[in-house]
C-alpha cells in the first residue's frame, strides 16, 4: 500500500478520537491556562508556602 492510500485510509477512519477533536480539546486547554495563568501561579505559590510552614512544625 502506498503512502497516499495509507493517509487516505487514516483520514477516513472514524473510530476513536479524530484529529480535529484532539486539536479542539488542546486549544480549549491552552486557552484556559492562558486565561487563569495568574490565578494558578498564585494557588501553587500558596500551596508551597503552606507546605514550608507545616514542615517547620514537624
N, C-alpha and C positions, 0 to 999 in steps of 0.2 A: 504494500500500500504506500503510495507516495505521500509526501508531506501535505499536499493540498487536500487530499481525501481525508487524512487524519484530522486536519484543522477543521474541515467542513463537518466531519462527524462529531468532533468535540463541540462545535458551536451549536449543532442541532440537538445534542444530548440535553434533555430536560430533567434528568434525575439530580437530586441534591440541590445545593445552592448554586444559582447561576453567578457568573462573574459580576453582572450588574448589581445583583442583590448584595454581594460582598462589598463592592465598591460603595454602595449607598450606606451600608452599615458603618464602614470605615469613615466616610465623610461625616456622618452624624456624630460618631465618637470623637473625631478630631474637633468638630465644631463645639461640642460640649466641653472638651478640655480647654479650648481657647477662651470660651465664654467664662468658665469657672476657674481659670488658672489661679488667679489671686486668692480666691477662697480656699482652693485645695492646698496651696502653699501654706496659708495661714493655719489650716487644720493640721497639716503634717508637722509644722513647727510647734504647735501647741501640744501635740501628742509627744514629741520628743522632749519638750520641756517637762511634761508630767512624768515621763519615764525617768529623766535625770533626777527629778525631785524625789521620786519614790526609791530610786537606787540609793540615794544618800540615807534614807531611813532604814534600809536593810543592813 
